[in-house]
């Protein structure tokens, strides 16, 4: 990890950091990756069953996560529309983790 990520790491628990690092690297518990490595039979979103379960789908498209997404946007404003900010800004990461807990 970069020095900036290590500086950011001081503010989070190990499990939170693990999830953040997984999402940032693309090696995550999302079905698109799990299917790619043979650990899931489908790429379909577990929540809506309408589209591939990608980071973009979870954060911006899945109809099942509309309420959690609205709460995230209320906290972060325009920053909630930028995946890079959601996974790198110290302030945004707190709210991103809350979003991920809400959406399971």
MONORBEL-V404848 format. One record per residue. N is the residue number from 1. RES is the residue in three letters. D_CENTER is the distance of its C-alpha to the mean C-alpha in Angstrom with 1 decimal. Layout:
[[N	RES	D_CENTER] [N	RES	D_CENTER]]
This chain:
[[1	UNK	18.1] [2	UNK	19.4] [3	UNK	21.5] [4	UNK	19.2] [5	UNK	16.3] [6	UNK	18.9] [7	UNK	20.0] [8	UNK	16.7] [9	UNK	16.4] [10	UNK	19.4] [11	UNK	17.5] [12	UNK	15.2] [13	UNK	16.0] [14	UNK	16.0] [15	UNK	13.5] [16	UNK	10.9] [17	UNK	11.8] [18	UNK	11.7] [19	UNK	8.0] [20	UNK	7.3] [21	UNK	10.0] [22	UNK	9.1] [23	UNK	5.9] [24	UNK	8.4] [25	UNK	11.2] [26	UNK	10.2] [27	UNK	11.6] [28	UNK	9.1] [29	UNK	9.9] [30	UNK	9.2] [31	UNK	12.7] [32	UNK	13.3] [33	UNK	13.3] [34	UNK	15.0] [35	UNK	17.6] [36	UNK	18.2] [37	UNK	19.3] [38	UNK	21.2] [39	UNK	19.3] [40	UNK	18.6] [41	UNK	21.3] [42	UNK	19.3] [43	UNK	16.2] [44	UNK	16.3] [45	UNK	13.6] [46	UNK	14.5] [47	UNK	14.3] [48	UNK	16.3] [49	UNK	17.9] [50	UNK	18.4] [51	UNK	16.2] [52	UNK	14.5] [53	UNK	11.1] [54	UNK	9.1] [55	UNK	5.9] [56	UNK	8.4] [57	UNK	9.8] [58	UNK	7.1] [59	UNK	6.6] [60	UNK	10.3] [61	UNK	12.5] [62	UNK	12.4] [63	UNK	15.5] [64	UNK	14.8] [65	UNK	12.0] [66	UNK	14.3] [67	UNK	15.4] [68	UNK	12.1] [69	UNK	11.3] [70	UNK	14.9] [71	UNK	14.6] [72	UNK	11.8] [73	UNK	14.1] [74	UNK	17.0] [75	UNK	15.8] [76	UNK	14.6] [77	UNK	16.8] [78	UNK	16.5] [79	UNK	13.9] [80	UNK	11.4] [81	UNK	12.4] [82	UNK	11.6] [83	UNK	8.4] [84	UNK	10.5] [85	UNK	11.2] [86	UNK	7.8] [87	UNK	7.4] [88	UNK	11.1] [89	UNK	13.1] [90	UNK	14.3] [91	UNK	14.6] [92	UNK	11.3] [93	UNK	9.4] [94	UNK	11.5] [95	UNK	10.5] [96	UNK	6.7] [97	UNK	7.5] [98	UNK	10.0] [99	UNK	8.0] [100	UNK	6.1] [101	UNK	9.8] [102	UNK	11.2] [103	UNK	9.6] [104	UNK	10.2]]
